[in-house]
Amino acid sequence: MLSWIRSLGVSGCLVLALGACGDGGNDDDDGGNGGGGGGTGAFTAEVDGVDWAASDNTISAQVVAAVPGAYTIVGTDVLSGSDVAGITLTLYNVRGLGTYPLGTFPTVVGGIATYAEAIGGSSVAWVTQYTGAAGTVTLTALTPTRIAGTFSYTAEDPGTGGVREITNGQFDLPLTSSGTLPTLPDNAGSRLTGTFGGTAYNAAMVAVTQSGASGFSVTSFNGTYSASILLDGITAAGTYPVSLASPTRIIAVNATTGASPRPSWGTGAGTSGSVTITSISATRVQGTYTGTLQPTASTPGAGALSVSGTFDVGLP
């Protein structure tokens, strides 16, 4: 799973962005649409408030043939001589027009973005962190020959912690494809979002750990929290109250930052809530959850945590 993140999202895309390469389809399932032709060729943004614009012969917008629903957009601003600054956008699990979060793994509907500079012989790269909320790309046009939209994000240098704010981004570009937009399998791409104690949660990673006749179980994280839903023996739509007894039905949340012991909730006495499955098939489960979670025995002083949210998860 991670090999093509490295090749497209970080290492490979930085090479493309800084190497001045030549020219060469979320839940909004409206399919590819939005104008004909090959786009205007515009790829611009502001970097910490300073104008950035990709030079024409460095821009590439492509369908990633090996990964259904994946797209890359790359461009380089030639500053002077050999000094360049590049932006790369990588999206996955794209089903049509809509807004896609940045800072996610390929299991999630979303993508990652980078900003990189090569100045005076030194190169530095800033990358969206896996928070599930490092920025957004909004696709406004998508056809086999054109991709257009807007974007903004915060990228971080992993070595120093320094950041670059990319704002007011826009693109309207010819799209290199096989002549058709890729069709995604129904189980491609997941989402798990919510509010935990008043804090918004958007999963950067979603993994299914149980499905089929034994029920449904999913885990997720975004760098601040991890969140899991476990429903033993559930194979049909309906509302299922939280239960710590057999059959086990749990909503669990763990803090992933801060001093140890880090708070965790969901199995303490007095925990209440429910999970509503609105749709379930062999390939996808959708629904909502809500609850008041009491802290586990290992973190009794954490206090109760109110949670609510939605999920739309592809099943293996």
C-alpha positions in Angstrom: 0.0 0.0 0.0 2.7 2.5 0.9 5.0 1.8 -2.1 3.0 4.0 -4.5 2.6 6.7 -1.9 6.4 7.0 -1.8 6.6 6.9 -5.6 3.8 9.4 -6.3 3.2 11.3 -3.1 6.6 12.1 -1.8 9.8 10.9 -3.4 8.7 10.6 -7.0 6.6 13.7 -7.1 9.4 15.8 -5.6 11.6 14.6 -8.4 9.0 15.5 -11.0 8.3 18.9 -9.4 12.0 19.9 -9.2 13.0 18.2 -12.4 10.9 20.5 -14.7 9.3 17.5 -16.4 7.4 18.0 -19.7 3.7 17.8 -20.6 2.7 14.5 -20.9 -11.7 11.0 -11.7 -15.4 10.9 -3.6 -18.6 10.5 -2.4 -19.9 12.9 -5.0 -20.5 10.2 -7.6 -21.5 12.5 -10.4 -18.8 11.1 -12.7 -16.4 13.0 -14.9 -17.9 16.3 -16.2 -17.2 20.0 -16.4 -16.5 21.4 -19.8 -14.6 20.1 -22.9 -11.2 20.8 -24.4 -7.9 20.5 -22.7 -8.0 23.3 -20.2 -6.3 26.7 -20.2 -3.0 25.4 -18.9 -3.1 27.5 -15.7 -1.5 26.2 -12.5 -1.0 28.9 -9.9 -1.0 29.5 -6.1 0.4 31.6 -3.4 3.2 30.3 -1.1 3.2 32.1 2.2 1.5 35.0 0.4 3.9 35.1 -2.6 2.7 34.4 -6.1 3.7 31.0 -7.6 3.0 29.9 -11.2 4.1 26.8 -12.9 6.1 27.3 -16.1 4.2 25.8 -19.1 6.8 23.2 -20.1 6.9 21.8 -16.5 3.2 21.0 -16.0 1.9 17.4 -16.0 -1.6 16.2 -15.1 -2.1 12.5 -15.4 -4.4 9.6 -14.6 -2.3 7.0 -12.6 -3.2 3.9 -14.7 -2.0 1.4 -12.1 -4.1 2.8 -9.3 -7.9 3.2 -10.2 -9.1 6.7 -9.2 -5.6 8.2 -8.7 -4.4 11.4 -10.3 -1.3 13.5 -10.1 -0.8 17.2 -10.9 2.8 18.5 -11.0 4.3 21.9 -11.9 7.4 23.9 -11.3 8.0 27.6 -11.1 11.5 28.4 -12.5 12.6 31.2 -10.2 16.0 31.9 -11.9 18.7 29.8 -13.4 18.6 26.4 -11.7 16.5 27.7 -8.8 13.0 26.2 -8.9 9.9 25.7 -6.7 7.5 22.8 -7.3 4.0 21.8 -6.3 2.6 18.3 -6.5 -1.0 17.2 -5.8 -1.8 13.5 -5.6 -5.4 12.3 -5.2 -6.8 8.8 -4.8 -10.3 7.2 -4.8 -11.7 10.0 -7.0 -15.2 9.2 -8.3 -16.1 12.6 -9.7 -16.3 16.3 -8.8 -16.2 17.4 -5.2 -13.9 18.3 -2.4 -11.1 15.9 -1.3 -9.2 16.3 2.0 -5.4 16.3 1.9 -3.2 14.5 4.4 -4.7 11.0 4.0 -3.5 7.5 3.2 -4.7 5.7 0.0 -7.3 3.7 2.0 -9.2 7.0 2.4 -10.9 9.2 -0.1 -8.5 12.1 -0.3 -4.8 12.7 -1.1 -1.5 14.4 -0.2 0.4 17.4 -1.5 4.0 18.7 -1.5 5.8 21.9 -2.0 9.5 21.7 -2.7 12.4 24.1 -3.5 15.8 23.7 -5.0 17.7 26.9 -4.4 21.5 27.5 -4.5 22.2 23.8 -4.7 20.1 22.8 -1.7 16.7 21.1 -1.8 13.9 21.2 0.8 10.5 19.5 0.7 7.4 20.3 2.7 4.7 17.6 2.8 1.1 17.5 4.1 1.1 15.6 7.3 -1.3 12.6 7.8 -3.9 14.5 9.8 -6.8 14.0 7.5 -7.2 17.8 7.5 -4.0 19.4 6.1 -6.0 21.0 3.2 -8.4 20.4 0.4 -8.6 20.0 -3.4 -11.9 20.8 -5.0 -12.4 19.4 -8.5 -14.7 21.5 -10.6 -14.0 19.8 -14.0 -13.0 16.3 -14.8 -13.0 14.7 -18.3 -10.6 12.3 -20.1 -8.9 15.4 -21.5 -9.3 18.1 -18.8 -8.9 18.5 -15.0 -9.7 21.8 -13.2 -10.1 22.9 -9.6 -8.8 24.8 -6.6 -6.6 23.9 -3.7 -5.0 25.0 -0.4 -3.0 23.2 2.2 -0.4 23.4 4.9 2.8 21.5 4.3 5.6 20.7 6.8 9.3 20.0 6.6 9.6 16.7 8.5 13.2 17.5 9.5 12.7 21.0 10.9 9.0 21.3 11.5 8.9 24.4 9.4 5.7 25.0 7.4 4.6 26.5 4.1 1.1 27.8 3.6 -0.2 27.2 0.1 -3.3 29.2 -0.6 -5.5 30.4 -3.5 -4.4 27.5 -5.7 -6.1 26.8 -9.0 -5.5 24.7 -12.0 -7.2 24.1 -15.4 -5.1 21.6 -17.3 -5.0 19.0 -20.1 -5.3 15.6 -18.6 -3.3 12.7 -19.9 -5.4 9.5 -19.9 -6.2 6.4 -21.9 -9.2 8.2 -23.4 -11.6 7.2 -20.5 -11.7 8.0 -16.8 -11.0 5.0 -14.5 -13.8 3.1 -12.9 -13.3 2.4 -9.2 -14.3 -0.8 -7.5 -17.2 -0.3 -5.2 -15.0 -1.0 -2.1 -12.3 1.5 -3.1 -11.9 4.4 -0.6 -13.3 4.9 2.9 -14.3 7.8 5.2 -14.8 8.1 8.9 -15.5 11.5 10.3 -17.0 13.0 13.4 -16.7 15.3 16.4 -14.9 14.1 19.6 -15.5 16.3 22.6 -16.1 19.3 20.3 -13.0 18.6 18.2 -13.5 17.7 14.5 -12.2 14.3 13.4 -11.4 13.3 9.8 -9.6 9.9 9.6 -6.3 9.9 7.7 -6.3 6.1 7.6 -9.1 3.6 7.7 -8.6 -0.2 8.0 -11.2 -2.9 8.1 -10.3 -5.6 10.6 -13.5 -7.7 10.5 -16.3 -8.2 7.9 -18.7 -10.8 6.7 -20.8 -13.1 8.9 -18.8 -12.4 12.0 -19.8 -8.7 11.8 -18.0 -5.4 11.1 -15.0 -3.8 12.7 -13.0 -0.8 11.5 -10.1 1.2 12.9 -8.9 4.7 12.0 -6.5 7.4 13.1 -5.5 11.0 12.2 -2.5 11.7 14.4 -4.5 13.2 17.3 -7.0 10.3 17.9 -7.6 6.8 16.9 -11.2 5.6 16.6 -12.7 2.2 16.2 -16.1 0.7 15.7 -16.8 -3.0 16.5 -20.1 -4.7 15.8 -20.0 -8.4 16.4 -22.5 -10.5 14.4 -24.0 -7.6 12.5 -24.9 -8.2 8.9 -28.0 -6.1 8.3 -29.0 -2.4 8.5 -30.4 -1.2 11.8 -29.5 0.6 15.0 -27.3 -1.2 17.5 -26.8 0.0 21.1 -23.3 -0.1 22.5 -22.8 -3.2 24.5 -19.7 -4.4 26.3 -21.2 -7.9 26.8 -21.5 -10.5 24.1 -22.2 -9.8 21.3 -19.7 -7.0 21.7 -20.6 -3.6 20.2 -18.1 -0.9 20.9 -17.2 2.7 19.9 -13.6 3.3 21.1 -11.5 6.4 21.0 -7.8 6.8 22.0 -5.7 10.0 22.2 -2.5 9.5 20.3 -0.6 12.6 21.5 0.3 14.0 24.9 1.9 12.6 28.0 1.4 9.0 29.0 -0.9 7.4 30.0 -2.9 8.8 27.1 -6.6 8.9 27.6 -8.8 6.3 26.1 -12.6 5.9 26.1 -15.3 3.4 25.3 -15.2 0.6 27.8 -15.7 2.4 31.1 -18.8 1.9 33.3 -21.7 4.1 32.1 -20.6 4.2 28.5 -23.7 4.6 26.2 -24.4 5.1 22.6 -25.3 3.4 19.4 -24.2 2.7 15.8 -26.8 2.9 13.0 -26.0 1.0 9.8 -27.9 2.6 6.9 -26.5 0.4 4.2 -24.4 -2.8 4.1 -23.3 -5.1 1.3 -20.4 -7.4 0.6 -18.3 -4.4 -0.6 -19.4 -1.4 1.5 -21.0 -0.3 4.8 -22.3 3.1 5.6 -23.8 4.6 8.8 -23.6 6.9 11.8 -22.5 6.7 15.4 -23.1 8.6 18.6 -22.3 8.1 22.2 -21.0 9.3 25.6 -17.9 7.3 26.2 -16.5 6.8 29.7 -12.7 6.4 30.2 -11.1 3.0 30.4 -9.7 1.6 33.6 -6.2 2.7 32.6 -7.1 6.4 32.4 -9.9 6.9 35.0 -9.3 10.6 35.3 -10.0 11.5 31.7 -13.7 12.3 32.1 -16.5 11.4 29.6 -16.1 12.0 25.9 -19.1 12.8 23.7 -18.7 11.5 20.1 -20.8 11.5 17.0 -20.1 11.1 13.3 -20.5 9.1 10.1 -18.7 6.3 8.2 -18.6 5.1 4.6 -16.2 2.2 4.5 -15.2 -0.2 1.7 -15.0 -3.8 2.7 -12.3 -6.2 1.4 
